[in-house]
Amino acid sequence: MKLRTFRRLGREAWTSLRRNSTMSLASIGTVFITLLTLGLFLLLVNNVEALTLSMEAQVEINAYLQGDLAQEAIDAGLAELQAMPEVSEAVFVSKADALQELREQFGDEQDLLDAVEDMNPLRDSYRIKLVRTEQAAVVAEAAGRITGVEEVKYRQDIVEKLLRVTRIIRTLGLVLIVLLVFATVFVISNTIRLTVFARRREVSIMKLVGATDWYIRWPFLLEGVFIGVIGAVTSSVLIYFGYGTFVRACQQSVPFLPLLSSSELIRTTCVWLLGVGVFVGAAGSMVSLRRYLQV
C-alpha cells in the first residue's frame, strides 16, 4: 500500500472517530480503565514476585549435628550436601559462630548472652540454601540421613504458604488479564459495528466500483487501533507519573516496604500496555468486521 493511500485511510478513520464521538469516547474510556487496571496489576505482580524471591532467598534448612562429631565426619557431611544439585550453598556453622550471630541480632542488648557464653547451649550445624524453594522437603529429608545429623529444621509451613500465595497470584493475574482483554475487544468491536452499520451504503457502493475487501477494512481497522492507542497512552502516562509518586511516598512513610522503583520496570510496563492497546484495538475491529461487514 502506498504511503499516500495509507494517509488517506488514516484520515478516514480519524474522521469516523470524531463522527461517532460518543461511542468512541466510551470505547477509549473502557480501554483506558482496562489498561490502567492491567498496568497496576502488572506492577503489583512484579512487586509480589520480587518480594517472593527475596523471601525464598531467606529460606534455609538447618541440620544440627551431634555434639561429639569428629571433624572428618563434619567435612564429609558438608561435601555430601554441597554435591546435591538442589543445594545452592551449604556451610558449616560452629556453635561459637552461632552464638556470635545471636549476639549481633541482640544488638545493644547482647550483654544478656554473657551468662550462657561459657556453657554455650547452641549446636554445630549445616546451614543449607536451596536452588528452588519447592525442593526444601527433599533436601531436608536427604540432610537427615547424613551421618552425624541429629535434627533437621526448616519452616515448612512458611515455605508451603509462600509457594501457595505465589501460585494463586500468578493464576489470578493470568485470568484477570484474559478477562480484561476479552472485555475490551468486545467494547471496541461494538463501536466498530455501529460505524460499519452507519456506513453500510457507502461500503456497498465501494464494492460495486471494485474496491477490494482489505481496502474497505483498513479504515475500520485503523479506527480500532486509534482507540486502543489513545487508551493505552493515557493509561501509560498516568501509571508512569502516578506509580513513581506512590513509591516515593511509601519510601518516606513506610521505608521497610520493599517496593520496586526501577524506571526500567515502569517503561517496560508502559510498552506492554501500548502493545496490548494496539492488539485489542485491531482485534476488536477484526471481530466486528468478520461478523457484520459483508464484503
C-alpha positions as CSV (number, residue, x, y, z in Angstrom):
1,M,0.0,0.0,0.0
2,K,1.3,3.4,-0.9
3,L,2.0,5.9,1.8
4,R,-0.4,8.4,0.3
5,T,-3.2,5.9,0.3
6,F,-2.4,4.9,3.9
7,R,-2.6,8.5,5.0
8,R,-6.0,8.9,3.4
9,L,-7.3,5.8,5.1
10,G,-5.9,7.1,8.4
11,R,-7.8,10.4,7.9
12,E,-11.0,8.5,7.1
13,A,-10.5,6.5,10.4
14,W,-9.9,9.7,12.4
15,T,-13.0,11.4,10.8
16,S,-15.1,8.4,11.7
17,L,-13.9,8.6,15.3
18,R,-15.0,12.2,15.5
19,R,-18.3,11.5,13.8
20,N,-19.1,8.8,16.3
21,S,-17.6,10.7,19.2
22,T,-19.9,9.4,21.9
23,M,-19.2,5.8,21.3
24,S,-15.6,6.5,20.5
25,L,-15.1,8.2,23.9
26,A,-16.9,5.3,25.6
27,S,-14.5,2.9,24.0
28,I,-11.5,4.9,24.7
29,G,-12.6,5.2,28.4
30,T,-13.1,1.5,28.6
31,V,-9.6,0.8,27.1
32,F,-8.2,3.4,29.5
33,I,-9.7,1.8,32.6
34,T,-8.9,-1.7,31.4
35,L,-5.3,-1.0,30.6
36,L,-4.8,1.1,33.8
37,T,-6.1,-1.8,35.8
38,L,-3.9,-4.2,33.8
39,G,-0.8,-1.9,34.3
40,L,-1.4,-1.6,38.0
41,F,-1.8,-5.3,38.3
42,L,1.4,-6.0,36.3
43,L,3.3,-3.7,38.7
44,L,1.7,-5.5,41.7
45,V,2.7,-8.9,40.3
46,N,6.3,-7.7,39.7
47,N,6.4,-6.4,43.3
48,V,5.0,-9.6,44.7
49,E,7.4,-11.6,42.6
50,A,10.3,-9.6,43.9
51,L,9.1,-10.0,47.5
52,T,8.6,-13.7,47.0
53,L,12.1,-14.1,45.6
54,S,13.5,-12.2,48.5
55,M,11.7,-14.4,51.0
56,E,12.7,-17.5,49.1
57,A,16.3,-16.5,49.2
58,Q,16.0,-16.3,53.0
59,V,14.6,-19.8,53.3
60,E,17.2,-22.0,54.9
61,I,17.5,-25.5,56.2
62,N,19.4,-26.0,59.4
63,A,20.8,-29.5,60.1
64,Y,22.0,-29.8,63.7
65,L,24.9,-32.1,64.5
66,Q,25.7,-34.4,67.3
67,G,28.0,-32.8,69.9
68,D,30.8,-35.3,69.7
69,L,31.1,-35.5,65.9
70,A,34.7,-35.7,64.5
71,Q,36.0,-33.1,62.1
72,E,36.4,-35.7,59.4
73,A,32.7,-36.6,59.6
74,I,31.7,-33.0,59.6
75,D,33.7,-32.4,56.4
76,A,32.3,-35.5,54.8
77,G,28.7,-34.5,55.5
78,L,29.3,-31.0,54.2
79,A,30.8,-32.3,51.0
80,E,27.8,-34.6,50.6
81,L,25.4,-31.6,50.9
82,Q,27.4,-29.4,48.5
83,A,27.3,-32.2,45.9
84,M,23.5,-32.2,45.9
85,P,22.1,-30.5,42.7
86,E,19.2,-29.0,44.7
87,V,21.6,-27.2,47.1
88,S,22.9,-23.8,46.1
89,E,25.1,-23.3,49.2
90,A,26.0,-25.3,52.3
91,V,28.3,-24.1,55.0
92,F,29.3,-25.4,58.4
93,V,28.3,-23.1,61.4
94,S,30.0,-23.9,64.7
95,K,28.2,-23.2,67.9
96,A,30.7,-20.4,68.7
97,D,29.8,-18.7,65.3
98,A,26.1,-19.3,66.0
99,L,26.4,-17.5,69.4
100,Q,28.3,-14.6,67.8
101,E,25.5,-14.2,65.2
102,L,22.9,-14.3,68.0
103,R,24.9,-11.5,69.8
104,E,24.7,-9.4,66.6
105,Q,21.0,-9.9,66.4
106,F,20.5,-8.8,70.0
107,G,22.4,-5.5,69.2
108,D,22.6,-3.2,72.2
109,E,21.2,-6.0,74.5
110,Q,23.9,-8.6,73.7
111,D,25.1,-8.4,77.2
112,L,22.2,-10.7,78.1
113,L,24.1,-13.6,76.5
114,D,27.2,-13.2,78.7
115,A,25.7,-15.6,81.2
116,V,25.5,-18.5,78.7
117,E,28.8,-17.9,76.9
118,D,30.8,-20.5,78.9
119,M,28.1,-23.1,78.6
120,N,27.1,-22.3,75.0
121,P,23.8,-24.3,74.6
122,L,23.8,-23.9,70.8
123,R,24.8,-26.7,68.4
124,D,27.1,-27.1,65.4
125,S,25.0,-27.2,62.3
126,Y,25.0,-27.2,58.5
127,R,23.2,-24.1,57.0
128,I,21.7,-25.0,53.7
129,K,20.4,-22.7,50.9
130,L,18.3,-24.1,48.1
131,V,18.3,-23.6,44.3
132,R,14.4,-23.7,44.4
133,T,12.2,-23.4,47.5
134,E,10.0,-26.2,46.2
135,Q,12.9,-28.6,46.9
136,A,13.0,-27.9,50.7
137,A,11.3,-31.1,51.8
138,V,13.5,-33.3,49.6
139,V,16.7,-31.7,50.8
140,A,15.6,-31.8,54.4
141,E,15.0,-35.5,54.1
142,A,18.3,-36.1,52.5
143,A,20.1,-34.0,55.1
144,G,18.5,-36.0,57.9
145,R,20.2,-39.2,56.5
146,I,23.7,-37.8,56.7
147,T,25.9,-39.4,59.4
148,G,26.1,-37.2,62.5
149,V,23.0,-35.1,61.8
150,E,20.8,-35.2,64.8
151,E,17.9,-32.9,63.8
152,V,16.8,-31.0,60.7
153,K,14.7,-27.9,61.0
154,Y,13.1,-25.5,58.5
155,R,9.9,-23.6,58.4
156,Q,7.9,-25.9,56.3
157,D,4.6,-24.1,57.0
158,I,6.0,-20.8,55.8
159,V,7.6,-22.3,52.7
160,E,4.3,-24.0,51.7
161,K,2.2,-20.8,52.3
162,L,4.7,-18.8,50.3
163,L,4.5,-21.2,47.4
164,R,0.7,-21.3,47.6
165,V,0.4,-17.5,47.6
166,T,2.7,-17.2,44.7
167,R,0.8,-19.7,42.6
168,I,-2.6,-18.0,43.4
169,I,-1.3,-14.6,42.4
170,R,0.1,-15.9,39.2
171,T,-3.1,-17.7,38.3
172,L,-5.4,-14.8,39.2
173,G,-3.2,-12.5,37.2
174,L,-3.5,-14.6,34.1
175,V,-7.2,-15.0,34.5
176,L,-7.7,-11.2,35.1
177,I,-5.6,-10.3,32.1
178,V,-7.6,-12.6,29.8
179,L,-10.9,-11.3,31.1
180,L,-9.8,-7.7,30.7
181,V,-8.6,-8.2,27.1
182,F,-11.8,-10.0,26.1
183,A,-14.0,-7.2,27.6
184,T,-12.0,-4.5,25.8
185,V,-12.2,-6.4,22.5
186,F,-16.0,-6.7,22.9
187,V,-16.5,-3.0,23.6
188,I,-14.3,-1.9,20.6
189,S,-16.0,-4.4,18.3
190,N,-19.4,-2.9,19.2
191,T,-18.1,0.6,18.4
192,I,-16.8,-0.5,15.0
193,R,-20.0,-2.4,14.4
194,L,-22.0,0.8,14.8
195,T,-19.6,2.6,12.4
196,V,-20.0,-0.2,9.8
197,F,-23.8,-0.1,10.1
198,A,-23.8,3.7,9.7
199,R,-21.7,3.4,6.6
200,R,-23.3,0.3,5.1
201,R,-24.5,2.1,1.9
202,E,-21.0,3.6,1.4
203,V,-19.4,0.2,1.7
204,S,-21.9,-1.3,-0.8
205,I,-21.0,1.4,-3.3
206,M,-17.3,0.8,-2.8
207,K,-17.8,-2.9,-3.5
208,L,-19.7,-2.1,-6.7
209,V,-16.9,0.0,-8.1
210,G,-14.4,-2.7,-7.5
211,A,-12.8,-1.9,-4.1
212,T,-11.0,-4.8,-2.5
213,D,-12.1,-6.3,0.8
214,W,-8.9,-5.1,2.6
215,Y,-9.2,-1.6,1.1
216,I,-12.7,-1.4,2.7
217,R,-11.5,-2.9,6.0
218,W,-8.4,-0.7,6.6
219,P,-10.3,2.5,7.8
220,F,-12.2,0.4,10.4
221,L,-9.1,-1.4,11.4
222,L,-7.2,1.8,11.9
223,E,-10.1,3.3,13.8
224,G,-9.9,0.4,16.3
225,V,-6.1,0.8,16.6
226,F,-6.5,4.5,17.2
227,I,-9.0,3.8,20.1
228,G,-6.5,1.2,21.6
229,V,-3.5,3.5,21.2
230,I,-5.2,6.6,22.8
231,G,-6.5,4.5,25.7
232,A,-3.0,2.9,26.1
233,V,-1.1,6.2,26.0
234,T,-3.4,7.9,28.6
235,S,-3.2,5.0,31.0
236,S,0.6,4.7,30.5
237,V,1.1,8.4,31.3
238,L,-0.9,8.1,34.5
239,I,1.0,5.0,35.5
240,Y,4.4,6.5,34.7
241,F,3.9,9.5,36.9
242,G,1.5,8.1,39.4
243,Y,3.5,5.0,40.3
244,G,6.7,6.9,40.8
245,T,4.9,9.4,43.1
246,F,3.4,6.5,45.0
247,V,6.7,4.7,45.5
248,R,8.4,7.9,46.8
249,A,5.6,8.5,49.2
250,C,5.8,4.9,50.5
251,Q,9.6,5.1,50.9
252,Q,9.2,8.1,53.1
253,S,6.3,6.8,55.2
254,V,7.0,3.0,55.2
255,P,10.7,2.7,54.4
256,F,10.8,-1.0,55.2
257,L,8.2,-1.9,52.4
258,P,10.3,-3.3,49.5
259,L,8.6,-1.7,46.5
260,L,10.3,-1.8,43.2
261,S,11.1,1.7,41.9
262,S,13.1,0.9,38.8
263,S,12.3,3.3,35.9
264,E,13.0,0.3,33.6
265,L,10.1,-1.6,35.1
266,I,7.8,1.3,34.6
267,R,8.9,1.8,31.0
268,T,8.5,-1.9,30.3
269,T,5.0,-1.8,31.7
270,C,4.1,1.1,29.6
271,V,5.4,-0.6,26.4
272,W,3.4,-3.6,27.3
273,L,0.3,-1.5,27.7
274,L,0.8,0.1,24.3
275,G,1.3,-3.3,22.6
276,V,-1.9,-4.6,24.3
277,G,-3.8,-1.4,23.3
278,V,-2.8,-1.9,19.6
279,F,-3.7,-5.6,19.8
280,V,-7.2,-5.2,21.4
281,G,-8.0,-2.3,19.0
282,A,-7.1,-4.3,16.0
283,A,-8.7,-7.5,17.4
284,G,-11.9,-5.6,18.2
285,S,-12.1,-4.3,14.6
286,M,-11.4,-7.6,13.0
287,V,-14.1,-9.4,15.2
288,S,-16.7,-6.7,14.3
289,L,-15.8,-6.8,10.6
290,R,-15.9,-10.5,10.3
291,R,-19.3,-10.7,11.8
292,Y,-21.0,-7.6,10.5
293,L,-19.2,-6.4,7.3
294,Q,-20.5,-8.3,4.4
295,V,-17.9,-7.8,1.7
